[in-house]
Amino acid sequence: MKRLYIAYSLLLITAAVCIFSIFYLVKGADTLIEQLEDVKSSFSKKESPDIINEKLTAIEKKWEKNHHTFAFFCPHYEIHEIDIIIKSLKDYYKSNEEGDFTAYSDVAIARLTQLKENELPTLANIL
């Protein structure tokens, strides 16, 4: 009977970790996507450079906070690609290349969306 309780306990712990990881990844990815869309719209509206720099710094800090946890649950090549893009956004902004900044912002948004969708427990992901 003790083995049955231990097995149920391990099953519950495993399920809790899985559910927590899904919620954490989805919440973190959604927050980063919203921030990237916000900074992209600020750039297209030609807002103050200080405001855009603050937003880019906030994105980098949020990414650094989530980076290690994302790497624990997701493939490292996807995380590395997003890491490179997010760290280079400030350089694209400083170079004043609207096309490059917008394109790389879109790529980061697409990669984060793909990362989020790949980790959801859908039938396509399970099979």
C-alpha positions as CSV (number, residue, x, y, z in Angstrom):
1,M,0.0,0.0,0.0
2,K,2.9,2.3,0.7
3,R,4.2,1.8,-2.8
4,L,0.9,2.9,-4.2
5,Y,0.9,6.1,-2.1
6,I,4.5,6.8,-3.3
7,A,3.5,6.2,-6.9
8,Y,0.5,8.5,-6.6
9,S,2.7,11.2,-4.9
10,L,5.3,11.0,-7.7
11,L,2.5,11.2,-10.3
12,L,1.1,14.3,-8.7
13,I,4.5,16.0,-8.4
14,T,5.3,15.3,-12.0
15,A,1.9,16.6,-13.1
16,A,2.3,19.8,-11.0
17,V,5.8,20.4,-12.5
18,C,4.4,20.0,-16.0
19,I,1.5,22.3,-15.5
20,F,3.7,24.9,-13.8
21,S,6.2,24.8,-16.7
22,I,3.5,25.3,-19.3
23,F,1.9,28.3,-17.5
24,Y,5.3,29.8,-16.8
25,L,6.4,29.5,-20.4
26,V,3.1,30.8,-21.8
27,K,3.0,33.7,-19.4
28,G,6.6,34.7,-20.1
29,A,6.3,34.4,-23.8
30,D,3.1,36.4,-23.9
31,T,4.7,39.2,-21.8
32,L,7.7,39.3,-24.1
33,I,5.5,39.3,-27.2
34,E,3.5,42.2,-25.8
35,Q,6.6,44.2,-24.9
36,L,8.1,43.6,-28.4
37,E,4.9,44.7,-30.1
38,D,4.8,47.8,-27.9
39,V,8.4,48.8,-28.7
40,K,7.8,48.2,-32.4
41,S,4.7,50.4,-32.4
42,S,6.7,53.1,-30.4
43,F,9.4,52.9,-33.0
44,S,7.0,53.3,-35.9
45,K,5.3,56.3,-34.1
46,K,8.8,57.9,-33.8
47,E,8.5,58.2,-30.0
48,S,11.3,59.6,-27.9
49,P,14.6,57.6,-28.1
50,D,14.8,57.5,-24.3
51,I,11.4,55.8,-24.0
52,I,12.3,53.2,-26.7
53,N,15.7,52.5,-25.0
54,E,13.9,52.0,-21.7
55,K,11.4,49.6,-23.3
56,L,14.3,47.7,-25.0
57,T,16.1,47.5,-21.7
58,A,13.0,46.2,-20.0
59,I,12.7,43.5,-22.7
60,E,16.3,42.5,-22.2
61,K,15.8,42.3,-18.4
62,K,12.7,40.2,-18.8
63,W,14.4,37.9,-21.2
64,E,17.4,37.5,-18.9
65,K,15.0,36.6,-16.1
66,N,13.2,34.0,-18.2
67,H,16.1,32.7,-20.3
68,H,17.4,30.1,-17.9
69,T,14.0,28.7,-17.1
70,F,13.1,28.6,-20.8
71,A,16.3,26.8,-21.5
72,F,15.4,24.1,-19.0
73,F,12.2,23.2,-20.8
74,C,12.8,24.1,-24.4
75,P,15.4,23.2,-27.1
76,H,18.5,25.3,-26.7
77,Y,18.9,26.2,-30.3
78,E,15.5,28.0,-30.3
79,I,16.4,29.8,-27.1
80,H,19.8,30.8,-28.4
81,E,18.2,32.2,-31.6
82,I,15.8,34.3,-29.6
83,D,18.6,35.4,-27.3
84,I,20.7,36.7,-30.2
85,I,17.8,38.6,-31.7
86,I,16.7,40.3,-28.4
87,K,20.3,41.3,-27.6
88,S,20.8,42.8,-31.0
89,L,17.6,44.9,-31.1
90,K,19.3,47.8,-29.4
91,D,22.0,47.9,-32.0
92,Y,19.4,47.8,-34.8
93,Y,17.6,50.7,-33.1
94,K,20.7,52.7,-32.7
95,S,21.6,52.2,-36.3
96,N,18.3,53.8,-37.2
97,E,17.5,51.1,-39.7
98,E,13.7,50.9,-39.5
99,G,13.5,47.9,-41.8
100,D,16.0,45.9,-39.9
101,F,14.6,46.8,-36.5
102,T,11.0,46.0,-37.6
103,A,12.0,42.8,-39.3
104,Y,14.0,41.4,-36.3
105,S,11.2,42.4,-34.0
106,D,8.8,40.4,-36.1
107,V,11.2,37.5,-36.1
108,A,11.5,37.6,-32.3
109,I,7.7,37.7,-32.0
110,A,7.4,34.8,-34.4
111,R,10.0,32.7,-32.6
112,L,8.4,33.3,-29.2
113,T,5.0,32.5,-30.6
114,Q,6.4,29.3,-32.1
115,L,8.1,28.4,-28.8
116,K,4.9,28.9,-26.9
117,E,2.9,26.8,-29.3
118,N,5.4,24.0,-29.3
119,E,5.2,23.6,-25.6
120,L,1.4,23.5,-25.3
121,P,0.0,20.0,-24.8
122,T,-2.0,19.7,-28.0
123,L,-2.7,16.6,-29.9
124,A,-0.3,17.5,-32.6
125,N,2.5,18.1,-30.1
126,I,1.9,14.9,-28.3
127,L,1.9,12.7,-31.5
